[in-house]
Each structure stands twice: as structure tokens, then as C-alpha cells.
Amino acid sequence: MKKIVIFTLMALMSLTAFSQKKTRGEAGRSGAKTTTKPTATAALAKADNLVAEVKKGNFQLTINENGKEKDAVIIKPADANVKPTNCKLTAFTANGTKLYLLTWTENVQIKTPKKTEDITHLFSVIYEIANKKQVFSNTQTTNHITEIVSLGGTAATETQEKIRRDGFEFTLNPDGTVTQKGKKQDIKWVYDAVKMEYVVKK
């Protein structure tokens, strides 16, 4: 009886293996291949006919016309390790000129056995699209540092945290002027349509 059960099991296993082999052989003969389609670039932010996106190796503002790319303003080369997040594109008017504010965040981590730095860069850049010109730029950096330090030259340690901030806090005002707020001073900027750039308000 045991011999019959063993023989039956062996026959079933052989049949299963043969079926799998035949299926793979038929797939190979038919030229069936598994391919991965490249994913389309997703828009990070949109306003009017502009799209902020990573395309052709660049982080750029694509200028569309009738749904197709007409031109582009290159913001910076794309970095595979550091990607723009929290992108926002806003249209506004300053001194009779239509401008666009693009803001985005980049996060970087620097890590060693005893120290970790989580660095956040907040970028605010204003463009005059008709002439494809950057007319203002601001970068604000926050560095959250976690560090293991020795206590009094002994084997005892403790973890310390601190936050370091650099740069100005950026604000776009309703009238199209810009304010940079720092630790010791505030600077107000107005758009000069002739120079096509922001200048310090006198």
C-alpha cells in the first residue's frame, strides 16, 4: 500500500514539473518578454501654461502651448539623490508685470557614527517668463543636528540636539513686493520693470 502511495506522489510531481517546463518553453518560443514601461514625468506644480517638473535631466519650468512643450526655463540640473518636494507655483503681478513664484524644498541627510544632520533647504525663486529670466532668489536653511558627545572625558555619553538656521525667511506680499526677514534685519524688495529684477526699496 505504501508503495502505491509513493508511486502516485512521484507521478504527480513529475507531471507538475513537465507542465511547468512546457509552459516556459512555449513562452520562450512565442518570444514573450516582460518589459517595464518608463513612467511618465509627473508634474510637481502647475500654474497657467507652466509646469514645474524633472525632465531631460533637469529640474525645469516647462512652457506649454496647446498642450505641447514650446520652451523651458532650466532651474538646475536634476540630482538623483536630492529631489525637490513640496513644490508650489504661484502667478502674481508686481509693478504691472506678471511674474511667477516657484517654491520647493530639498532634504539632505549627513550621517556619521556619532552625528546626524538633517538639512532642509527651502528655495523661493521668482521668474519673468516672457524673457525667461530669474528676477529674485532666496534660500533658507534649517539644520537639525543630533550628536553623541562624551561627558567630562569619561566613557559616559549623552545625545544632544540643536537646530541651526541660516538665510532669510521669505515672504511674498500681496502688492508683489518681497520681504526677507533675518535675525537682525528685515529687507524689503520692489520689482523694477525696466531692469527686470527686484531692487531694495529705498
Residue, then its C-alpha position, 0 to 999 in steps of 0.5 A: m500500500k505504501k508503495i502505491v502511495i509513493f508511486t502516485l506522489m512521484a507521478l504527480m510531481s513529475l507531471t507538475a514539473f513537465s507542465q511547468k517546463k512546457t509552459r516556459g518553453e512555449a513562452g520562450r518560443s512565442g518570444a514573450k518578454t516582460t518589459t517595464k514601461p518608463t513612467a511618465t514625468a509627473a508634474l510637481a506644480k502647475a500654474d497657467n501654461l507652466v509646469a514645474e517638473v524633472k525632465k531631460g535631466n533637469f529640474q525645469l519650468t516647462i512652457n506649454e502651448n496647446g498642450k505641447e512643450k514650446d520652451a523651458v526655463i532650466i532651474k538646475p540640473a536634476d540630482a538623483n539623490v536630492k529631489p525637490t518636494n513640496c513644490k508650489l507655483t504661484a502667478f502674481t503681478a508686481n509693478g504691472t508685470k506678471l511674474y511667477l513664484l516657484t517654491w520647493t524644498e530639498n532634504v539632505q541627510i549627513k550621517t556619521p557614527k556619532k552625528t546626524e544632520d538633517i538639512t532642509h533647504l527651502f528655495s523661493v525663486i521668482y521668474e519673468i517668463a516672457n524673457k525667461k529670466q530669474v528676477f529674485s532668489n532666496t534660500q533658507t536653511t534649517n539644520h537639525i543636528t543630533e550628536i553623541v558627545s562624551l561627558g567630562g572625558t569619561a566613557a559616559t555619553e549623552t545625545q544632544e540636539k540643536i537646530r541651526r538656521d541660516g538665510f532669510e525667511f521669505t515672504l511674498n506680499p500681496d502688492g508683489t513686493v518681497t520681504q526677507k526677514g533675518k535675525k537682525q534685519d528685515i529687507k524689503w524688495v520692489y520689482d523694477a520693470v525696466k531692469m527686470e529684477y527686484v531692487v531694495k526699496k529705498 
